[in-house]
C-alpha cells in the first residue's frame, strides 16, 4: 500500500501569520496533534505540533537551566531557545525542517520516516502542495484493511478517489474527521461522525459507488460535548 491509499485528504493547516494561540485553537478544534504551516501562496514552510506549543512562559512550563548549563550555553543557541518558547508567532516556533513524502511513497517508507525522525505524522506533498497527511493511525488503518485477503486486485487509488468524491458532494460528510481506505475493493471508513444516522449515511454512500465490493464501517460517534465548533 502507498501513502495516497490511506492518507487523510482534508488536511488541517495553519497560516504562517497565525499566533501561537490561533495554532493551539486550530489543533484542539480539529483534534489533531500537528498541522502544516502554509505561506500566503499555499506552500508548506513548516509544521507546528503540540510539542512546539507545550513549553510556554504563560503555562510556567519553560525548563529552567542549572547554573552549569547557563555557564556553558552557547549565546546563539540560548537566543534560539528563548525565541522558540517566548515568541507569539507560529513562524518562530514551528519546526522548519519538515519530514514529508510523496503520494506514491510505500507505507513501509512512511513508517521508517516516523521511526527515524520520531514524528507522529508525515505531510504528503506533490508539486510543493500539501495533498494529504499520514499519521500513525492511518498506518494502522491500512494494516487492518489487509484483512481483505487475496481477492483479485482492483485499482484502489481510483476507487478511493471515487468514494471521496461521492462523499464530498454531501453536506453531512466531513473530510476533516473521517477517512477512507480502499483495499482490494473493500472500503474501510474510519474517524468520527456526529450521529448514528450520519454513520449509516457514510456506509450507504460508499456502498453505492460503482466497483465497491464491500464496506467496513469503523466510524465512531463523537460525543456532543466535543463536536467541532461546540
LINCOR-V259794 format. One record per residue. N is the residue number from 0. RES is the residue in one letter. SS is DSSP state (H for helix, E for strand, L for the rest). OMEGA is omega in whole degrees, -180 to 180 (* if undefined). D_LAST is the distance of its C-alpha to the last C-alpha in whole Angstrom. Layout:
N;RES;SS;OMEGA;D_LAST
N;RES;SS;OMEGA;D_LAST
//
This chain:
0;X;L;-178;36
1;X;E;-175;35
2;X;H;-175;32
3;X;H;178;31
4;X;H;-177;31
5;X;H;-172;28
6;X;L;172;26
7;X;E;-177;23
8;X;L;178;23
9;X;L;-171;20
10;X;L;174;20
11;X;L;-179;18
12;X;E;179;20
13;X;E;178;20
14;X;E;-175;22
15;X;L;-178;25
16;X;L;-180;25
17;X;L;174;22
18;X;E;178;22
19;X;H;179;21
20;X;H;175;18
21;X;H;-178;17
22;X;H;179;18
23;X;H;179;16
24;X;H;-180;12
25;X;H;-180;13
26;X;H;-178;14
27;X;H;-178;12
28;X;H;-178;9
29;X;H;-179;12
30;X;L;179;13
31;X;L;-177;16
32;X;L;-180;19
33;X;E;180;21
34;X;E;176;21
35;X;E;176;24
36;X;E;-176;24
37;X;E;176;26
38;X;L;-176;28
39;X;L;-180;29
40;X;L;179;31
41;X;L;180;28
42;X;L;-179;30
43;X;E;179;29
44;X;E;180;30
45;X;E;176;29
46;X;E;180;26
47;X;E;-177;23
48;X;E;176;22
49;X;H;-179;21
50;X;H;179;24
51;X;H;-174;25
52;X;H;-174;23
53;X;H;-171;23
54;X;L;-174;27
55;X;L;177;26
56;X;L;179;28
57;X;L;-179;25
58;X;L;-176;24
59;X;L;-175;28
60;X;L;178;28
61;X;L;-177;31
62;X;L;178;34
63;X;L;-180;37
64;X;L;175;40
65;X;L;-180;43
66;X;H;-180;46
67;X;H;178;48
68;X;H;178;45
69;X;H;-178;45
70;X;H;-175;49
71;X;H;-176;48
72;X;L;174;45
73;X;L;-176;46
74;X;H;-179;45
75;X;H;179;43
76;X;H;179;41
77;X;H;179;40
78;X;H;179;39
79;X;H;179;37
80;X;H;179;35
81;X;H;179;35
82;X;H;-178;33
83;X;H;-175;31
84;X;H;-174;29
85;X;H;-179;29
86;X;L;178;29
87;X;L;-178;25
88;X;E;179;26
89;X;H;-178;25
90;X;H;-180;28
91;X;H;-174;30
92;X;H;-177;28
93;X;L;172;27
94;X;E;-174;29
95;X;L;179;32
96;X;L;-173;34
97;X;L;173;32
98;X;L;-178;33
99;X;E;180;32
100;X;E;179;34
101;X;L;-178;35
102;X;L;-176;33
103;X;L;180;37
104;X;L;179;37
105;X;E;-178;37
106;X;H;176;35
107;X;H;178;38
108;X;H;177;38
109;X;H;180;34
110;X;H;179;34
111;X;H;177;37
112;X;H;180;35
113;X;H;-178;32
114;X;H;-175;35
115;X;H;-177;37
116;X;H;178;35
117;X;L;177;32
118;X;L;-177;29
119;X;L;-180;26
120;X;E;-178;26
121;X;E;175;28
122;X;E;178;27
123;X;E;-171;30
124;X;E;176;31
125;X;E;-178;34
126;X;L;177;36
127;X;L;-178;34
128;X;E;177;31
129;X;E;-179;28
130;X;E;180;27
131;X;E;177;26
132;X;E;178;25
133;X;E;178;26
134;X;E;178;25
135;X;H;179;27
136;X;H;178;25
137;X;H;176;26
138;X;H;178;29
139;X;H;177;29
140;X;H;178;28
141;X;H;179;31
142;X;H;-179;33
143;X;H;180;32
144;X;H;-179;32
145;X;H;-179;36
146;X;H;176;37
147;X;H;172;37
148;X;L;-174;41
149;X;L;177;44
150;X;L;179;43
151;X;L;-176;45
152;X;L;173;43
153;X;L;177;41
154;X;L;-176;39
155;X;H;178;36
156;X;H;-179;35
157;X;H;-179;35
158;X;H;178;34
159;X;H;178;30
160;X;H;180;30
161;X;H;178;31
162;X;H;179;28
163;X;H;179;26
164;X;H;179;27
165;X;H;179;27
166;X;H;-179;23
167;X;H;179;23
168;X;L;-176;24
169;X;L;-179;21
170;X;L;-178;18
171;X;L;-178;16
172;X;L;-180;17
173;X;L;178;16
174;X;L;180;18
175;X;L;-178;15
176;X;L;-179;15
177;X;E;-178;18
178;X;E;-179;22
179;X;E;174;25
180;X;E;178;28
181;X;E;178;32
182;X;E;-180;35
183;X;L;176;38
184;X;L;177;36
185;X;E;-180;34
186;X;E;176;30
187;X;E;179;28
188;X;E;-177;24
189;X;E;175;22
190;X;E;-175;18
191;X;E;175;15
192;X;E;-171;14
193;X;L;-178;12
194;X;L;176;15
195;X;H;-180;19
196;X;H;178;19
197;X;H;177;18
198;X;H;179;20
199;X;H;180;23
200;X;H;176;22
201;X;H;-179;22
202;X;H;-178;25
203;X;H;-178;27
204;X;H;180;27
205;X;H;-178;28
206;X;H;-177;31
207;X;L;178;32
208;X;L;-178;32
209;X;L;179;36
210;X;L;179;37
211;X;L;-178;35
212;X;L;-180;37
213;X;E;-180;34
214;X;E;173;30
215;X;E;-172;29
216;X;E;179;25
217;X;L;-176;24
218;X;L;178;20
219;X;E;179;18
220;X;E;-179;15
221;X;L;177;12
222;X;L;-177;11
223;X;H;-176;8
224;X;H;-180;7
225;X;H;174;6
226;X;L;176;6
227;X;L;177;6
228;X;L;-180;4
229;X;L;*;0
//
